[in-house]
Each structure stands twice: as structure tokens, then as C-alpha cells.
Amino acid sequence: MTNEMLQPQRSGGLFVLVVEDDFLIALDLQMMLEDAGHSVLGPVGTVEAALRLLDSAHPDVATLI
């Protein structure tokens, strides 16, 4: 994933970490979550990338597909 180091500003709703190795699925999930009013961390394509993000960010919930 090319945007794995982007950390959004929290804008209400939940702060959701998205881990998905299929870019189109990850992008679709990100758009659905943002449309529902949540902020998305990632998406990232690997657990290793997710763990790196967790060193500096603290999401409310994570989804690993």
C-alpha cells in the first residue's frame, strides 16, 4: 500500500486501522468507513506495516481482512 504512513486527523466517529492486502478491497472499506463518519488509519497491506503504525498511533478498533 502506498499510503501506509498517512495518519488522518480524527474527525469524529471511531479511529479505525485497516489492514488488507488487496488494494481495491482496502480502498472500498476505507471509503465506506469514511462515509459513515469514521477516520481511517492506513490502509496497510501487511501485519508488519500495521505494527509499525501502532508504534505512533492508537486506533479505537482494527479490521484485518
Biopython code that builds the backbone (N, CA, C, O; Angstrom):
import numpy as np
from Bio.PDB.StructureBuilder import StructureBuilder

atoms = [
    (1, "MET", "N", (0.845, -1.175, 0.000)),
    (1, "MET", "CA", (0.000, 0.000, 0.000)),
    (1, "MET", "C", (0.890, 1.237, 0.000)),
    (1, "MET", "O", (1.891, 1.292, 0.714)),
    (2, "THR", "N", (0.534, 2.183, -0.769)),
    (2, "THR", "CA", (1.371, 3.360, -0.899)),
    (2, "THR", "C", (1.146, 4.389, 0.188)),
    (2, "THR", "O", (2.016, 5.229, 0.415)),
    (3, "ASN", "N", (0.018, 4.357, 0.864)),
    (3, "ASN", "CA", (-0.267, 5.381, 1.856)),
    (3, "ASN", "C", (-0.202, 4.859, 3.282)),
    (3, "ASN", "O", (-0.906, 5.363, 4.157)),
    (4, "GLU", "N", (0.634, 3.854, 3.527)),
    (4, "GLU", "CA", (0.615, 3.224, 4.835)),
    (4, "GLU", "C", (1.122, 4.107, 5.952)),
    (4, "GLU", "O", (0.871, 3.795, 7.116)),
    (5, "MET", "N", (1.824, 5.198, 5.665)),
    (5, "MET", "CA", (2.333, 6.039, 6.726)),
    (5, "MET", "C", (1.458, 7.268, 6.965)),
    (5, "MET", "O", (1.796, 8.100, 7.807)),
    (6, "LEU", "N", (0.352, 7.402, 6.251)),
    (6, "LEU", "CA", (-0.530, 8.541, 6.435)),
    (6, "LEU", "C", (-1.367, 8.346, 7.684)),
    (6, "LEU", "O", (-1.951, 7.283, 7.896)),
    (7, "GLN", "N", (-1.421, 9.391, 8.514)),
    (7, "GLN", "CA", (-2.242, 9.350, 9.703)),
    (7, "GLN", "C", (-3.258, 10.483, 9.627)),
    (7, "GLN", "O", (-2.877, 11.653, 9.680)),
    (8, "PRO", "N", (-4.533, 10.160, 9.505)),
    (8, "PRO", "CA", (-5.546, 11.201, 9.353)),
    (8, "PRO", "C", (-5.800, 11.947, 10.659)),
    (8, "PRO", "O", (-5.497, 11.459, 11.748)),
    (9, "GLN", "N", (-6.358, 13.129, 10.517)),
    (9, "GLN", "CA", (-6.846, 13.847, 11.682)),
    (9, "GLN", "C", (-8.145, 13.196, 12.111)),
    (9, "GLN", "O", (-8.984, 12.859, 11.277)),
    (10, "ARG", "N", (-8.309, 13.020, 13.409)),
    (10, "ARG", "CA", (-9.550, 12.436, 13.904)),
    (10, "ARG", "C", (-10.674, 13.435, 13.733)),
    (10, "ARG", "O", (-10.571, 14.581, 14.172)),
    (11, "SER", "N", (-11.740, 13.002, 13.096)),
    (11, "SER", "CA", (-12.833, 13.914, 12.795)),
    (11, "SER", "C", (-14.152, 13.451, 13.396)),
    (11, "SER", "O", (-15.217, 13.833, 12.910)),
    (12, "GLY", "N", (-14.103, 12.659, 14.412)),
    (12, "GLY", "CA", (-15.322, 12.107, 14.995)),
    (12, "GLY", "C", (-15.443, 10.640, 14.623)),
    (12, "GLY", "O", (-14.676, 10.133, 13.806)),
    (13, "GLY", "N", (-16.394, 9.974, 15.216)),
    (13, "GLY", "CA", (-16.545, 8.551, 14.956)),
    (13, "GLY", "C", (-15.362, 7.784, 15.530)),
    (13, "GLY", "O", (-14.640, 8.289, 16.389)),
    (14, "LEU", "N", (-15.177, 6.587, 15.058)),
    (14, "LEU", "CA", (-14.079, 5.743, 15.509)),
    (14, "LEU", "C", (-12.828, 5.994, 14.677)),
    (14, "LEU", "O", (-12.912, 6.447, 13.535)),
    (15, "PHE", "N", (-11.687, 5.702, 15.248)),
    (15, "PHE", "CA", (-10.400, 5.753, 14.569)),
    (15, "PHE", "C", (-10.058, 4.305, 14.233)),
    (15, "PHE", "O", (-9.736, 3.524, 15.129)),
    (16, "VAL", "N", (-10.123, 3.936, 12.941)),
    (16, "VAL", "CA", (-10.082, 2.542, 12.511)),
    (16, "VAL", "C", (-8.798, 2.249, 11.737)),
    (16, "VAL", "O", (-8.494, 2.917, 10.749)),
    (17, "LEU", "N", (-8.056, 1.255, 12.190)),
    (17, "LEU", "CA", (-6.903, 0.752, 11.450)),
    (17, "LEU", "C", (-7.397, -0.308, 10.480)),
    (17, "LEU", "O", (-8.055, -1.269, 10.879)),
    (18, "VAL", "N", (-7.070, -0.127, 9.185)),
    (18, "VAL", "CA", (-7.482, -1.083, 8.151)),
    (18, "VAL", "C", (-6.245, -1.806, 7.638)),
    (18, "VAL", "O", (-5.305, -1.182, 7.145)),
    (19, "VAL", "N", (-6.257, -3.147, 7.763)),
    (19, "VAL", "CA", (-5.178, -3.994, 7.266)),
    (19, "VAL", "C", (-5.785, -4.927, 6.228)),
    (19, "VAL", "O", (-6.600, -5.791, 6.552)),
    (20, "GLU", "N", (-5.377, -4.744, 4.979)),
    (20, "GLU", "CA", (-5.925, -5.549, 3.869)),
    (20, "GLU", "C", (-4.907, -5.563, 2.747)),
    (20, "GLU", "O", (-4.421, -4.507, 2.341)),
    (21, "ASP", "N", (-4.574, -6.744, 2.238)),
    (21, "ASP", "CA", (-3.538, -6.833, 1.205)),
    (21, "ASP", "C", (-4.064, -6.617, -0.210)),
    (21, "ASP", "O", (-3.264, -6.467, -1.134)),
    (22, "ASP", "N", (-5.355, -6.595, -0.408)),
    (22, "ASP", "CA", (-5.928, -6.303, -1.722)),
    (22, "ASP", "C", (-6.291, -4.819, -1.764)),
    (22, "ASP", "O", (-7.168, -4.368, -1.027)),
    (23, "PHE", "N", (-5.616, -4.067, -2.626)),
    (23, "PHE", "CA", (-5.761, -2.619, -2.638)),
    (23, "PHE", "C", (-7.194, -2.169, -2.875)),
    (23, "PHE", "O", (-7.667, -1.252, -2.203)),
    (24, "LEU", "N", (-7.897, -2.797, -3.818)),
    (24, "LEU", "CA", (-9.256, -2.364, -4.131)),
    (24, "LEU", "C", (-10.224, -2.608, -2.972)),
    (24, "LEU", "O", (-11.098, -1.784, -2.704)),
    (25, "ILE", "N", (-10.068, -3.724, -2.299)),
    (25, "ILE", "CA", (-10.906, -4.005, -1.128)),
    (25, "ILE", "C", (-10.593, -3.008, -0.025)),
    (25, "ILE", "O", (-11.504, -2.484, 0.615)),
    (26, "ALA", "N", (-9.299, -2.740, 0.205)),
    (26, "ALA", "CA", (-8.902, -1.790, 1.236)),
    (26, "ALA", "C", (-9.451, -0.401, 0.947)),
    (26, "ALA", "O", (-9.948, 0.271, 1.851)),
    (27, "LEU", "N", (-9.368, 0.026, -0.292)),
    (27, "LEU", "CA", (-9.865, 1.344, -0.672)),
    (27, "LEU", "C", (-11.378, 1.421, -0.499)),
    (27, "LEU", "O", (-11.894, 2.430, -0.018)),
    (28, "ASP", "N", (-12.086, 0.377, -0.882)),
    (28, "ASP", "CA", (-13.531, 0.331, -0.730)),
    (28, "ASP", "C", (-13.920, 0.394, 0.745)),
    (28, "ASP", "O", (-14.830, 1.133, 1.120)),
    (29, "LEU", "N", (-13.235, -0.374, 1.571)),
    (29, "LEU", "CA", (-13.511, -0.361, 3.011)),
    (29, "LEU", "C", (-13.221, 1.011, 3.602)),
    (29, "LEU", "O", (-13.992, 1.512, 4.420)),
    (30, "GLN", "N", (-12.113, 1.619, 3.194)),
    (30, "GLN", "CA", (-11.770, 2.957, 3.679)),
    (30, "GLN", "C", (-12.873, 3.960, 3.328)),
    (30, "GLN", "O", (-13.287, 4.753, 4.173)),
    (31, "MET", "N", (-13.337, 3.921, 2.096)),
    (31, "MET", "CA", (-14.390, 4.853, 1.667)),
    (31, "MET", "C", (-15.688, 4.619, 2.441)),
    (31, "MET", "O", (-16.359, 5.579, 2.820)),
    (32, "MET", "N", (-16.048, 3.358, 2.679)),
    (32, "MET", "CA", (-17.268, 3.067, 3.432)),
    (32, "MET", "C", (-17.157, 3.580, 4.864)),
    (32, "MET", "O", (-18.101, 4.164, 5.395)),
    (33, "LEU", "N", (-16.002, 3.360, 5.485)),
    (33, "LEU", "CA", (-15.821, 3.826, 6.860)),
    (33, "LEU", "C", (-15.853, 5.344, 6.939)),
    (33, "LEU", "O", (-16.474, 5.903, 7.843)),
    (34, "GLU", "N", (-15.191, 6.019, 6.006)),
    (34, "GLU", "CA", (-15.185, 7.481, 5.999)),
    (34, "GLU", "C", (-16.572, 8.033, 5.714)),
    (34, "GLU", "O", (-16.966, 9.039, 6.304)),
    (35, "ASP", "N", (-17.318, 7.397, 4.824)),
    (35, "ASP", "CA", (-18.693, 7.824, 4.550)),
    (35, "ASP", "C", (-19.574, 7.680, 5.783)),
    (35, "ASP", "O", (-20.537, 8.427, 5.953)),
    (36, "ALA", "N", (-19.246, 6.721, 6.644)),
    (36, "ALA", "CA", (-20.006, 6.506, 7.872)),
    (36, "ALA", "C", (-19.548, 7.426, 9.007)),
    (36, "ALA", "O", (-20.074, 7.355, 10.117)),
    (37, "GLY", "N", (-18.552, 8.300, 8.720)),
    (37, "GLY", "CA", (-18.115, 9.276, 9.715)),
    (37, "GLY", "C", (-16.924, 8.873, 10.549)),
    (37, "GLY", "O", (-16.635, 9.513, 11.561)),
    (38, "HIS", "N", (-16.222, 7.821, 10.147)),
    (38, "HIS", "CA", (-15.062, 7.369, 10.901)),
    (38, "HIS", "C", (-13.769, 7.843, 10.242)),
    (38, "HIS", "O", (-13.749, 8.170, 9.055)),
    (39, "SER", "N", (-12.690, 7.878, 11.023)),
    (39, "SER", "CA", (-11.362, 8.196, 10.496)),
    (39, "SER", "C", (-10.613, 6.894, 10.286)),
    (39, "SER", "O", (-10.741, 5.968, 11.087)),
    (40, "VAL", "N", (-9.827, 6.814, 9.211)),
    (40, "VAL", "CA", (-9.134, 5.579, 8.865)),
    (40, "VAL", "C", (-7.624, 5.781, 8.957)),
    (40, "VAL", "O", (-7.075, 6.749, 8.429)),
    (41, "LEU", "N", (-6.979, 4.859, 9.630)),
    (41, "LEU", "CA", (-5.528, 4.785, 9.691)),
    (41, "LEU", "C", (-5.108, 3.715, 8.696)),
    (41, "LEU", "O", (-5.543, 2.568, 8.795)),
    (42, "GLY", "N", (-4.270, 4.081, 7.745)),
    (42, "GLY", "CA", (-3.906, 3.166, 6.682)),
    (42, "GLY", "C", (-4.681, 3.517, 5.435)),
    (42, "GLY", "O", (-4.897, 4.699, 5.168)),
    (43, "PRO", "N", (-5.094, 2.566, 4.685)),
    (43, "PRO", "CA", (-4.920, 1.130, 4.908)),
    (43, "PRO", "C", (-3.483, 0.674, 4.669)),
    (43, "PRO", "O", (-2.722, 1.304, 3.935)),
    (44, "VAL", "N", (-3.146, -0.419, 5.300)),
    (44, "VAL", "CA", (-1.840, -1.045, 5.113)),
    (44, "VAL", "C", (-2.045, -2.462, 4.610)),
    (44, "VAL", "O", (-3.105, -3.055, 4.805)),
    (45, "GLY", "N", (-1.014, -3.002, 3.958)),
    (45, "GLY", "CA", (-1.145, -4.297, 3.319)),
    (45, "GLY", "C", (-0.606, -5.474, 4.096)),
    (45, "GLY", "O", (-0.838, -6.620, 3.711)),
    (46, "THR", "N", (0.118, -5.221, 5.195)),
    (46, "THR", "CA", (0.699, -6.320, 5.961)),
    (46, "THR", "C", (0.566, -6.067, 7.455)),
    (46, "THR", "O", (0.396, -4.932, 7.898)),
    (47, "VAL", "N", (0.645, -7.140, 8.215)),
    (47, "VAL", "CA", (0.622, -7.015, 9.673)),
    (47, "VAL", "C", (1.860, -6.248, 10.146)),
    (47, "VAL", "O", (1.781, -5.467, 11.095)),
    (48, "GLU", "N", (2.992, -6.466, 9.495)),
    (48, "GLU", "CA", (4.218, -5.759, 9.880)),
    (48, "GLU", "C", (4.047, -4.248, 9.735)),
    (48, "GLU", "O", (4.464, -3.489, 10.610)),
    (49, "ALA", "N", (3.437, -3.811, 8.637)),
    (49, "ALA", "CA", (3.184, -2.381, 8.431)),
    (49, "ALA", "C", (2.209, -1.856, 9.481)),
    (49, "ALA", "O", (2.360, -0.734, 9.964)),
    (50, "ALA", "N", (1.219, -2.657, 9.833)),
    (50, "ALA", "CA", (0.263, -2.254, 10.858)),
    (50, "ALA", "C", (0.960, -2.084, 12.205)),
    (50, "ALA", "O", (0.680, -1.132, 12.933)),
    (51, "LEU", "N", (1.853, -2.988, 12.534)),
    (51, "LEU", "CA", (2.578, -2.882, 13.798)),
    (51, "LEU", "C", (3.441, -1.633, 13.848)),
    (51, "LEU", "O", (3.579, -1.014, 14.903)),
    (52, "ARG", "N", (4.030, -1.254, 12.701)),
    (52, "ARG", "CA", (4.815, -0.009, 12.660)),
    (52, "ARG", "C", (3.918, 1.195, 12.938)),
    (52, "ARG", "O", (4.311, 2.107, 13.666)),
    (53, "LEU", "N", (2.726, 1.202, 12.368)),
    (53, "LEU", "CA", (1.795, 2.303, 12.623)),
    (53, "LEU", "C", (1.377, 2.357, 14.086)),
    (53, "LEU", "O", (1.187, 3.436, 14.647)),
    (54, "LEU", "N", (1.236, 1.195, 14.695)),
    (54, "LEU", "CA", (0.799, 1.156, 16.091)),
    (54, "LEU", "C", (1.847, 1.678, 17.055)),
    (54, "LEU", "O", (1.548, 1.924, 18.223)),
    (55, "ASP", "N", (3.085, 1.852, 16.573)),
    (55, "ASP", "CA", (4.113, 2.476, 17.415)),
    (55, "ASP", "C", (3.791, 3.941, 17.687)),
    (55, "ASP", "O", (4.173, 4.481, 18.725)),
    (56, "SER", "N", (3.084, 4.590, 16.749)),
    (56, "SER", "CA", (2.842, 6.027, 16.899)),
    (56, "SER", "C", (1.356, 6.411, 16.910)),
    (56, "SER", "O", (1.030, 7.571, 17.161)),
    (57, "ALA", "N", (0.469, 5.482, 16.650)),
    (57, "ALA", "CA", (-0.959, 5.797, 16.611)),
    (57, "ALA", "C", (-1.711, 4.780, 17.446)),
    (57, "ALA", "O", (-1.264, 3.646, 17.622)),
    (58, "HIS", "N", (-2.845, 5.194, 17.952)),
    (58, "HIS", "CA", (-3.641, 4.343, 18.831)),
    (58, "HIS", "C", (-5.100, 4.333, 18.363)),
    (58, "HIS", "O", (-5.932, 5.082, 18.874)),
    (59, "PRO", "N", (-5.396, 3.467, 17.378)),
    (59, "PRO", "CA", (-6.768, 3.411, 16.865)),
    (59, "PRO", "C", (-7.726, 2.833, 17.900)),
    (59, "PRO", "O", (-7.320, 2.137, 18.830)),
    (60, "ASP", "N", (-9.001, 3.139, 17.716)),
    (60, "ASP", "CA", (-10.035, 2.585, 18.600)),
    (60, "ASP", "C", (-10.316, 1.127, 18.268)),
    (60, "ASP", "O", (-10.640, 0.329, 19.147)),
    (61, "VAL", "N", (-10.188, 0.789, 16.987)),
    (61, "VAL", "CA", (-10.514, -0.553, 16.522)),
    (61, "VAL", "C", (-9.669, -0.844, 15.275)),
    (61, "VAL", "O", (-9.201, 0.074, 14.602)),
    (62, "ALA", "N", (-9.485, -2.125, 14.982)),
    (62, "ALA", "CA", (-8.754, -2.512, 13.785)),
    (62, "ALA", "C", (-9.537, -3.580, 13.049)),
    (62, "ALA", "O", (-10.229, -4.398, 13.654)),
    (63, "THR", "N", (-9.412, -3.555, 11.733)),
    (63, "THR", "CA", (-10.007, -4.605, 10.918)),
    (63, "THR", "C", (-8.902, -5.246, 10.090)),
    (63, "THR", "O", (-8.187, -4.566, 9.355)),
    (64, "LEU", "N", (-8.774, -6.544, 10.216)),
    (64, "LEU", "CA", (-7.786, -7.311, 9.454)),
    (64, "LEU", "C", (-8.557, -8.306, 8.610)),
    (64, "LEU", "O", (-9.198, -9.219, 9.131)),
    (65, "ILE", "N", (-8.489, -8.121, 7.311)),
    (65, "ILE", "CA", (-9.283, -8.968, 6.425)),
    (65, "ILE", "C", (-8.364, -9.956, 5.733)),
    (65, "ILE", "O", (-8.824, -10.772, 4.935)),
]
sb = StructureBuilder()
sb.init_structure("model")
sb.init_model(0)
sb.init_chain("A")
sb.init_seg("    ")
for serial, (resi, resn, name, xyz) in enumerate(atoms, 1):
    if name == "N":
        sb.init_residue(resn, " ", resi, " ")
    sb.init_atom(name, np.array(xyz, "f"), 0.0, 1.0, " ", f" {name:<3s}", serial, name[0])
structure = sb.get_structure()
